[in-house]
Amino acid sequence: MAPVGVLPATGGPTKDFGGRITSSVVVTCVVAASSGLIFGYDIGISGGVTTMEPFLKKFFPSVLRQAGAAETNIYCQYDSQLLTAFTSSLYIAGLVASLVASRVTAALGRKNTMVLGGLTFFAGGAINGGAVNVAMLILGRILLGLGVGFTNQAAPLYLSEVAPAKWRGAFNTGFQFFIGIGVVASNFLNFFLSKHPWGWRLSLGLAVVPAAIMTQVTGINIIAFYAPVLFQSIGFGKDSALISSTILGVVNLGAILVSTAVVDRYGRRFLFVAGGLQMLVCKLAVAAVLVAGTGASGTEHISKELAVAVLILLCTYGAGFGWSWGPLSWLIPSEIFPIKIRTTGQGISQAVNFATTFALSQSFLAMLCHLKYGAFLFYAGWIATMTLFVMLFLPETKGIPLDSMQGIWEQHWYWRRFVSTTVSA
């Protein structure tokens, strides 16, 4: 039940609707959550592919030459705006899709919008797998982005609306869990396929598999996108970098299960704050280790011991994200908006998410080159800012029925001045 004194939009005490977990609810939520596979697969696959020599030789030969000649500064090996455009173009398309997704969802419904997203993603994966030039790569990425934009808008909404209020957090984290599965699966594929000259085609083209399954069914993205590039830059070999990325993905996936178990017990705010502090400490520690290992200018080669320390710290950071900010970034927007504007609010939320991700993914490699270890301090500053924002401005939504959500805004110390209070008759 909701906390005592919280009023629904219609006035009066919040009611317990007695929602139960049934087999049909579980199956429905699992099928909807599995749409996260396509986003997770894309997050993991792009970073690994951009370290494959046959891929770079065919589409980005200047990057390959630059990586081979980067003896003086390990941070600048993959600094290329065209290469980052390959990754970030998806997020511009996702931004556009998010802005129109609310109308599409209202017209077609949540389920049909998810299917539409899966089919669009399928087409993008097929084009990427058969690409013969950079233009085809970008076109495929745009279609992938449109597909992700539709599914990321519809699936969290659907999960929050179908799940019982008492267990809404646990069911909604399933979307992030399937994103994690997609990341881990793509990392494994990258490792095994990187040894073959046509491996990049399979890595990109196999995006059609999670898309086909789906039609039946904070800085972290930057770390996930460029993890193989990052690990290779600081001294890991190619295979070791891909294995390290896989380990990072597995740790994140396990942490999501922790979130599923505790989000409806301890609440959203606790997870946000505890996870934020964990990520903040890890980012600061990574920066310190990189300074110690590579020097302030990044011209020294890091020792094996310090490289392993970076991996451990990033895994701890990934775990902190996995049990807090990761799943909650899908859950909170899907439950806080009033019913009449929920699809629009979710669309705007995802549009902002895609816009931010585009800006960060397009700038990260250049930032890494110019700021060096300072790139991690940059993200640490944002983590601290966002955690403080949550502590001050985010009300607890644990167990609150969706149609009673206005009451928590009416009683919040800050937001109540912007929300009209309904007076009981």
Summary of the structure (lengths in Angstrom):
residues: 425
radius of gyration: 21.6
end to end distance: 23.3
largest distance: 75.5
contacts: 1604
relative contact order: 0.16
helix: 78%
strand: 0%
